[in-house]
Amino acid sequence: MHGDSWVTTYDVLRMIPSRKKNPWLLAARLRTLPASIAPVFVGTALAAREGHFQWLPFLATLLAAVLLQVGANYANDVFDFLKGADKDRQGPTRATQSGLVTPRQMLMGTAIVFGLATLIGIYLVWVGGGVILAIGLFSIVAAVAYTAGPFPLAYNGLGDAFAFLFFGVIAISGTYYLQAARFSALVLAASLPTALLVMNIITVNNLRDIDTDRAAQKRTLAVRIGDRATRTEYTISTVVAYLIPVLLALITAQWLWVLPLLSIPVAWRLTRDLWKTPRSPALNAILGRTSQLNLIFSVLFSLGFIVN
């Protein structure tokens, strides 16, 4: 790379072949990407059960969702560094903070990823119209505003709400709309479990970083409510996520919608381990397992919709 000089698209992309220590893969936070994949599965399954499944919108939505999350992660990587929030961090290595790329290079990478998402978004807007345009623009703005701008969401205790809305309710409802061309109360209700479980990813991340975030004046919800209340938030979110499929099954008499209950042993062990694990880098493993649980739950939920 070229020191602090501005880089071209080629300069960014040519770093991709080296996987093990590749800063772009590191900054993409691959093990958290199920957060963007899971809601697309659920939204598509809800459309498929009504006979509205469409391959191209499904694949385009999936790719756009992943790109939006990677872009948000890149923006978070560089803006947390610029704000000093990554000093003495206990989480996985950050590309900008560790010096693997410069802030300018990471900003360029962020712009490229959001640009690719926008290109795919043009097709999605063609399919879904103005509603999808509004969702896409709002999603990009929120992804950048998560750690940037005059009122960064993550620094003002709104990171959990951001994950709940954009990686749960909006992602599932938007995916469904792209294929079914409508919204419904059922889809909204069915989006809540995934929204809660993906919110747990942010909760673990912020629990781990309470001390360093407090020192950097990053007022996450975890910093505001404290260690024990944050663990309680995680537990309640998990319990409610498992109750919702049961309630939906009771209301609709669609009993296969309770398939996610098969993953209760995984959720139980994960929640138990969360309570046993102190605030330390050891929580990184809990974060990865939380992301996996979200995907497992969502796949089972999706199967229940399709098979019924």
C-alpha beads as a LAMMPS data file, in Angstrom:
LAMMPS data file: protein, C-alpha beads

308 atoms
307 bonds

1 atom types
1 bond types

-500.0 500.0 xlo xhi
-500.0 500.0 ylo yhi
-500.0 500.0 zlo zhi

Masses

1 110.0

Atoms # bond

1 1 1 0.000 0.000 0.000
2 1 1 1.053 3.625 -0.270
3 1 1 1.443 4.976 3.251
4 1 1 -1.092 7.691 3.966
5 1 1 -1.788 8.506 0.327
6 1 1 -5.245 8.086 -1.120
7 1 1 -5.637 4.722 -2.837
8 1 1 -7.381 3.563 -5.972
9 1 1 -9.971 0.814 -6.183
10 1 1 -7.244 -1.469 -7.528
11 1 1 -5.051 -0.775 -4.497
12 1 1 -7.860 -1.927 -2.225
13 1 1 -8.913 -4.989 -4.201
14 1 1 -5.410 -6.326 -4.848
15 1 1 -5.082 -7.153 -1.162
16 1 1 -7.838 -9.782 -1.329
17 1 1 -5.793 -12.935 -2.259
18 1 1 -3.967 -13.101 1.079
19 1 1 -6.727 -14.578 3.225
20 1 1 -5.145 -15.407 6.593
21 1 1 -4.062 -11.891 7.529
22 1 1 -6.045 -9.999 4.950
23 1 1 -7.163 -6.726 6.573
24 1 1 -10.327 -6.516 4.478
25 1 1 -11.516 -9.938 5.552
26 1 1 -10.521 -9.096 9.108
27 1 1 -12.512 -5.858 9.044
28 1 1 -15.483 -7.606 7.394
29 1 1 -15.904 -9.685 10.604
30 1 1 -16.912 -12.794 8.710
31 1 1 -18.264 -14.708 11.679
32 1 1 -20.902 -12.023 12.284
33 1 1 -22.222 -12.070 8.691
34 1 1 -25.038 -14.526 9.532
35 1 1 -26.677 -11.421 11.001
36 1 1 -27.397 -10.249 7.447
37 1 1 -27.985 -13.703 5.949
38 1 1 -30.539 -14.994 8.459
39 1 1 -33.237 -12.350 7.891
40 1 1 -33.103 -12.861 4.120
41 1 1 -33.787 -16.567 4.660
42 1 1 -36.737 -15.845 6.942
43 1 1 -38.254 -13.181 4.682
44 1 1 -37.871 -15.408 1.629
45 1 1 -39.422 -18.389 3.431
46 1 1 -42.421 -16.262 4.384
47 1 1 -42.847 -15.287 0.729
48 1 1 -42.319 -18.867 -0.471
49 1 1 -45.081 -20.241 1.767
50 1 1 -47.478 -17.975 -0.170
51 1 1 -46.100 -19.021 -3.552
52 1 1 -44.142 -15.823 -4.191
53 1 1 -40.546 -17.124 -4.209
54 1 1 -38.302 -15.511 -6.855
55 1 1 -34.683 -16.587 -7.341
56 1 1 -33.153 -13.378 -8.668
57 1 1 -34.613 -11.029 -6.042
58 1 1 -33.620 -13.552 -3.354
59 1 1 -29.991 -13.755 -4.508
60 1 1 -29.732 -10.001 -5.080
61 1 1 -31.209 -9.267 -1.646
62 1 1 -28.820 -11.715 -0.005
63 1 1 -25.769 -10.176 -1.667
64 1 1 -26.908 -6.606 -0.997
65 1 1 -27.569 -7.415 2.656
66 1 1 -24.106 -8.911 3.133
67 1 1 -22.465 -5.951 1.396
68 1 1 -24.366 -3.505 3.596
69 1 1 -23.176 -5.305 6.709
70 1 1 -19.574 -5.434 5.476
71 1 1 -19.776 -1.722 4.645
72 1 1 -21.130 -0.996 8.117
73 1 1 -18.313 -3.055 9.652
74 1 1 -15.705 -1.189 7.610
75 1 1 -17.172 2.155 8.655
76 1 1 -17.216 0.999 12.272
77 1 1 -13.574 -0.097 11.987
78 1 1 -12.346 3.284 10.821
79 1 1 -14.622 5.624 12.782
80 1 1 -14.062 3.818 16.078
81 1 1 -10.343 4.254 15.450
82 1 1 -10.706 7.941 14.644
83 1 1 -12.768 8.472 17.806
84 1 1 -10.269 6.585 19.964
85 1 1 -12.724 3.834 20.928
86 1 1 -10.366 1.027 19.859
87 1 1 -7.620 1.883 22.340
88 1 1 -6.870 -1.133 24.580
89 1 1 -9.743 -3.047 22.965
90 1 1 -10.454 -6.618 24.058
91 1 1 -12.186 -7.684 20.880
92 1 1 -10.669 -9.154 17.712
93 1 1 -7.966 -7.119 15.983
94 1 1 -9.246 -4.123 14.045
95 1 1 -7.629 -3.454 10.688
96 1 1 -7.291 0.316 11.077
97 1 1 -6.339 0.315 14.742
98 1 1 -3.608 -2.285 14.159
99 1 1 -2.108 -0.314 11.262
100 1 1 -2.847 -2.952 8.619
101 1 1 -4.576 -0.237 6.576
102 1 1 -4.692 3.521 6.931
103 1 1 -7.915 5.389 7.710
104 1 1 -8.013 6.694 4.153
105 1 1 -7.719 3.206 2.733
106 1 1 -10.499 1.932 4.979
107 1 1 -12.710 4.849 3.991
108 1 1 -12.090 3.989 0.353
109 1 1 -12.908 0.345 1.032
110 1 1 -16.114 1.417 2.768
111 1 1 -17.125 3.551 -0.209
112 1 1 -16.440 0.699 -2.645
113 1 1 -18.528 -1.810 -0.697
114 1 1 -21.450 0.601 -0.331
115 1 1 -21.084 1.393 -4.033
116 1 1 -21.421 -2.292 -4.927
117 1 1 -24.466 -2.569 -2.665
118 1 1 -25.966 0.442 -4.436
119 1 1 -25.470 -1.156 -7.862
120 1 1 -27.368 -4.232 -6.729
121 1 1 -29.892 -1.920 -5.110
122 1 1 -30.728 -0.408 -8.498
123 1 1 -32.037 -3.795 -9.606
124 1 1 -33.910 -4.248 -6.322
125 1 1 -35.547 -0.819 -6.699
126 1 1 -36.583 -1.815 -10.222
127 1 1 -38.266 -4.880 -8.698
128 1 1 -39.727 -3.295 -5.564
129 1 1 -40.143 0.374 -6.394
130 1 1 -40.014 3.396 -4.115
131 1 1 -40.447 1.436 -0.878
132 1 1 -37.225 -0.469 -1.522
133 1 1 -35.442 2.737 -2.541
134 1 1 -36.382 4.286 0.800
135 1 1 -35.282 1.181 2.724
136 1 1 -31.972 1.046 0.843
137 1 1 -31.103 4.702 1.352
138 1 1 -32.155 4.601 4.990
139 1 1 -30.061 1.464 5.540
140 1 1 -26.891 3.004 4.089
141 1 1 -27.325 6.208 6.071
142 1 1 -27.934 4.255 9.282
143 1 1 -24.968 1.954 8.613
144 1 1 -22.632 4.952 8.378
145 1 1 -24.361 6.784 11.231
146 1 1 -23.791 3.774 13.481
147 1 1 -20.370 5.185 14.395
148 1 1 -20.047 8.352 12.293
149 1 1 -21.695 11.732 12.049
150 1 1 -22.851 14.242 14.675
151 1 1 -25.004 11.670 16.487
152 1 1 -23.402 8.215 16.108
153 1 1 -25.960 5.596 17.126
154 1 1 -23.479 3.281 18.825
155 1 1 -22.130 6.128 20.958
156 1 1 -25.576 7.106 22.178
157 1 1 -26.980 3.787 23.359
158 1 1 -28.884 3.026 20.141
159 1 1 -26.721 0.237 18.715
160 1 1 -29.045 -2.477 20.016
161 1 1 -32.092 -0.762 18.503
162 1 1 -30.206 -0.361 15.209
163 1 1 -29.512 -4.113 15.021
164 1 1 -33.093 -4.978 16.023
165 1 1 -34.601 -2.786 13.322
166 1 1 -32.220 -3.133 10.391
167 1 1 -31.055 -6.736 10.773
168 1 1 -34.455 -7.947 11.937
169 1 1 -37.696 -6.117 11.282
170 1 1 -36.682 -4.083 8.227
171 1 1 -34.501 -6.798 6.657
172 1 1 -37.196 -9.490 6.903
173 1 1 -40.079 -7.225 5.930
174 1 1 -38.096 -5.767 3.013
175 1 1 -37.081 -9.216 1.747
176 1 1 -40.693 -10.386 1.916
177 1 1 -41.939 -7.243 0.169
178 1 1 -39.498 -7.707 -2.718
179 1 1 -41.046 -11.077 -3.515
180 1 1 -44.668 -10.729 -2.348
181 1 1 -45.129 -6.989 -3.120
182 1 1 -46.878 -6.329 0.190
183 1 1 -46.403 -6.168 3.949
184 1 1 -48.352 -8.078 6.587
185 1 1 -48.814 -8.243 10.347
186 1 1 -47.719 -11.894 10.299
187 1 1 -44.405 -10.979 8.680
188 1 1 -43.857 -8.248 11.242
189 1 1 -44.497 -10.675 14.099
190 1 1 -42.306 -13.352 12.513
191 1 1 -39.433 -10.864 12.198
192 1 1 -39.201 -10.308 15.948
193 1 1 -37.311 -13.491 16.992
194 1 1 -34.533 -12.911 14.461
195 1 1 -34.452 -9.235 15.439
196 1 1 -33.967 -10.165 19.101
197 1 1 -31.273 -12.757 18.425
198 1 1 -29.292 -10.509 16.112
199 1 1 -29.548 -7.759 18.718
200 1 1 -27.831 -10.177 21.096
201 1 1 -24.707 -10.016 18.916
202 1 1 -24.426 -6.294 19.630
203 1 1 -25.236 -6.923 23.282
204 1 1 -22.301 -9.336 23.720
205 1 1 -19.971 -7.034 21.826
206 1 1 -20.906 -4.092 24.032
207 1 1 -20.760 -6.166 27.215
208 1 1 -17.178 -7.124 26.432
209 1 1 -16.215 -3.519 25.716
210 1 1 -17.902 -1.796 28.675
211 1 1 -14.633 -0.613 30.227
212 1 1 -12.930 0.591 27.052
213 1 1 -16.143 2.144 25.711
214 1 1 -16.686 4.023 28.964
215 1 1 -13.118 5.351 28.805
216 1 1 -13.688 6.489 25.208
217 1 1 -17.023 8.125 26.149
218 1 1 -18.852 5.638 23.934
219 1 1 -22.149 5.470 25.792
220 1 1 -23.495 2.145 24.575
221 1 1 -26.558 0.666 26.216
222 1 1 -24.243 -1.741 28.073
223 1 1 -22.244 1.188 29.471
224 1 1 -25.467 2.892 30.546
225 1 1 -27.117 -0.077 32.293
226 1 1 -24.065 -2.014 33.489
227 1 1 -22.749 -5.570 33.361
228 1 1 -25.486 -7.543 35.109
229 1 1 -28.365 -5.735 33.404
230 1 1 -26.715 -6.316 30.005
231 1 1 -26.501 -10.054 30.666
232 1 1 -30.131 -9.963 31.775
233 1 1 -31.065 -8.152 28.549
234 1 1 -29.395 -10.941 26.561
235 1 1 -31.253 -13.621 28.527
236 1 1 -34.658 -11.965 28.173
237 1 1 -34.160 -11.415 24.434
238 1 1 -33.304 -15.089 23.981
239 1 1 -36.305 -16.317 25.985
240 1 1 -38.740 -14.036 24.160
241 1 1 -37.291 -15.082 20.792
242 1 1 -38.227 -18.688 21.583
243 1 1 -41.676 -17.811 22.911
244 1 1 -42.777 -16.000 19.746
245 1 1 -42.824 -19.089 17.448
246 1 1 -44.920 -20.875 20.069
247 1 1 -47.403 -18.003 20.200
248 1 1 -47.564 -17.831 16.404
249 1 1 -48.175 -21.573 16.208
250 1 1 -50.964 -21.352 18.778
251 1 1 -52.611 -18.468 16.907
252 1 1 -52.316 -19.963 13.409
253 1 1 -52.340 -23.712 14.221
254 1 1 -49.188 -24.030 12.086
255 1 1 -47.290 -26.346 14.416
256 1 1 -44.129 -26.708 12.356
257 1 1 -43.442 -23.063 13.124
258 1 1 -42.070 -24.259 16.453
259 1 1 -39.113 -25.972 14.747
260 1 1 -36.698 -23.384 16.246
261 1 1 -37.351 -24.994 19.637
262 1 1 -35.003 -27.767 18.502
263 1 1 -32.168 -25.300 19.090
264 1 1 -33.085 -24.636 22.726
265 1 1 -30.183 -26.781 24.039
266 1 1 -27.770 -24.596 22.054
267 1 1 -29.387 -21.418 23.405
268 1 1 -29.373 -22.775 26.969
269 1 1 -25.655 -23.602 26.933
270 1 1 -24.838 -20.293 25.292
271 1 1 -26.795 -18.241 27.818
272 1 1 -25.316 -20.238 30.700
273 1 1 -21.797 -19.661 29.379
274 1 1 -22.474 -15.956 28.944
275 1 1 -23.258 -15.648 32.650
276 1 1 -20.104 -17.574 33.562
277 1 1 -17.760 -15.624 31.293
278 1 1 -16.186 -12.449 32.712
279 1 1 -15.734 -9.271 30.696
280 1 1 -12.635 -10.273 28.758
281 1 1 -11.547 -11.479 25.309
282 1 1 -13.197 -14.790 26.279
283 1 1 -16.506 -13.162 25.304
284 1 1 -15.354 -13.205 21.674
285 1 1 -16.240 -16.915 21.550
286 1 1 -19.691 -16.133 22.989
287 1 1 -20.168 -13.491 20.300
288 1 1 -19.363 -15.992 17.542
289 1 1 -21.707 -18.594 19.035
290 1 1 -24.462 -15.980 19.351
291 1 1 -24.161 -15.282 15.634
292 1 1 -24.345 -19.029 14.932
293 1 1 -27.449 -19.420 17.103
294 1 1 -29.188 -16.651 15.181
295 1 1 -28.512 -18.482 11.918
296 1 1 -29.554 -21.907 13.273
297 1 1 -32.784 -20.499 14.715
298 1 1 -33.603 -18.623 11.509
299 1 1 -32.957 -21.623 9.263
300 1 1 -35.256 -23.798 11.411
301 1 1 -37.864 -21.023 11.448
302 1 1 -37.632 -20.755 7.670
303 1 1 -38.038 -24.524 7.235
304 1 1 -41.176 -24.402 9.362
305 1 1 -42.702 -21.764 7.070
306 1 1 -41.812 -23.622 3.879
307 1 1 -42.874 -27.128 4.955
308 1 1 -46.194 -26.106 6.517

Bonds

1 1 1 2
2 1 2 3
3 1 3 4
4 1 4 5
5 1 5 6
6 1 6 7
7 1 7 8
8 1 8 9
9 1 9 10
10 1 10 11
11 1 11 12
12 1 12 13
13 1 13 14
14 1 14 15
15 1 15 16
16 1 16 17
17 1 17 18
18 1 18 19
19 1 19 20
20 1 20 21
21 1 21 22
22 1 22 23
23 1 23 24
24 1 24 25
25 1 25 26
26 1 26 27
27 1 27 28
28 1 28 29
29 1 29 30
30 1 30 31
31 1 31 32
32 1 32 33
33 1 33 34
34 1 34 35
35 1 35 36
36 1 36 37
37 1 37 38
38 1 38 39
39 1 39 40
40 1 40 41
41 1 41 42
42 1 42 43
43 1 43 44
44 1 44 45
45 1 45 46
46 1 46 47
47 1 47 48
48 1 48 49
49 1 49 50
50 1 50 51
51 1 51 52
52 1 52 53
53 1 53 54
54 1 54 55
55 1 55 56
56 1 56 57
57 1 57 58
58 1 58 59
59 1 59 60
60 1 60 61
61 1 61 62
62 1 62 63
63 1 63 64
64 1 64 65
65 1 65 66
66 1 66 67
67 1 67 68
68 1 68 69
69 1 69 70
70 1 70 71
71 1 71 72
72 1 72 73
73 1 73 74
74 1 74 75
75 1 75 76
76 1 76 77
77 1 77 78
78 1 78 79
79 1 79 80
80 1 80 81
81 1 81 82
82 1 82 83
83 1 83 84
84 1 84 85
85 1 85 86
86 1 86 87
87 1 87 88
88 1 88 89
89 1 89 90
90 1 90 91
91 1 91 92
92 1 92 93
93 1 93 94
94 1 94 95
95 1 95 96
96 1 96 97
97 1 97 98
98 1 98 99
99 1 99 100
100 1 100 101
101 1 101 102
102 1 102 103
103 1 103 104
104 1 104 105
105 1 105 106
106 1 106 107
107 1 107 108
108 1 108 109
109 1 109 110
110 1 110 111
111 1 111 112
112 1 112 113
113 1 113 114
114 1 114 115
115 1 115 116
116 1 116 117
117 1 117 118
118 1 118 119
119 1 119 120
120 1 120 121
121 1 121 122
122 1 122 123
123 1 123 124
124 1 124 125
125 1 125 126
126 1 126 127
127 1 127 128
128 1 128 129
129 1 129 130
130 1 130 131
131 1 131 132
132 1 132 133
133 1 133 134
134 1 134 135
135 1 135 136
136 1 136 137
137 1 137 138
138 1 138 139
139 1 139 140
140 1 140 141
141 1 141 142
142 1 142 143
143 1 143 144
144 1 144 145
145 1 145 146
146 1 146 147
147 1 147 148
148 1 148 149
149 1 149 150
150 1 150 151
151 1 151 152
152 1 152 153
153 1 153 154
154 1 154 155
155 1 155 156
156 1 156 157
157 1 157 158
158 1 158 159
159 1 159 160
160 1 160 161
161 1 161 162
162 1 162 163
163 1 163 164
164 1 164 165
165 1 165 166
166 1 166 167
167 1 167 168
168 1 168 169
169 1 169 170
170 1 170 171
171 1 171 172
172 1 172 173
173 1 173 174
174 1 174 175
175 1 175 176
176 1 176 177
177 1 177 178
178 1 178 179
179 1 179 180
180 1 180 181
181 1 181 182
182 1 182 183
183 1 183 184
184 1 184 185
185 1 185 186
186 1 186 187
187 1 187 188
188 1 188 189
189 1 189 190
190 1 190 191
191 1 191 192
192 1 192 193
193 1 193 194
194 1 194 195
195 1 195 196
196 1 196 197
197 1 197 198
198 1 198 199
199 1 199 200
200 1 200 201
201 1 201 202
202 1 202 203
203 1 203 204
204 1 204 205
205 1 205 206
206 1 206 207
207 1 207 208
208 1 208 209
209 1 209 210
210 1 210 211
211 1 211 212
212 1 212 213
213 1 213 214
214 1 214 215
215 1 215 216
216 1 216 217
217 1 217 218
218 1 218 219
219 1 219 220
220 1 220 221
221 1 221 222
222 1 222 223
223 1 223 224
224 1 224 225
225 1 225 226
226 1 226 227
227 1 227 228
228 1 228 229
229 1 229 230
230 1 230 231
231 1 231 232
232 1 232 233
233 1 233 234
234 1 234 235
235 1 235 236
236 1 236 237
237 1 237 238
238 1 238 239
239 1 239 240
240 1 240 241
241 1 241 242
242 1 242 243
243 1 243 244
244 1 244 245
245 1 245 246
246 1 246 247
247 1 247 248
248 1 248 249
249 1 249 250
250 1 250 251
251 1 251 252
252 1 252 253
253 1 253 254
254 1 254 255
255 1 255 256
256 1 256 257
257 1 257 258
258 1 258 259
259 1 259 260
260 1 260 261
261 1 261 262
262 1 262 263
263 1 263 264
264 1 264 265
265 1 265 266
266 1 266 267
267 1 267 268
268 1 268 269
269 1 269 270
270 1 270 271
271 1 271 272
272 1 272 273
273 1 273 274
274 1 274 275
275 1 275 276
276 1 276 277
277 1 277 278
278 1 278 279
279 1 279 280
280 1 280 281
281 1 281 282
282 1 282 283
283 1 283 284
284 1 284 285
285 1 285 286
286 1 286 287
287 1 287 288
288 1 288 289
289 1 289 290
290 1 290 291
291 1 291 292
292 1 292 293
293 1 293 294
294 1 294 295
295 1 295 296
296 1 296 297
297 1 297 298
298 1 298 299
299 1 299 300
300 1 300 301
301 1 301 302
302 1 302 303
303 1 303 304
304 1 304 305
305 1 305 306
306 1 306 307
307 1 307 308
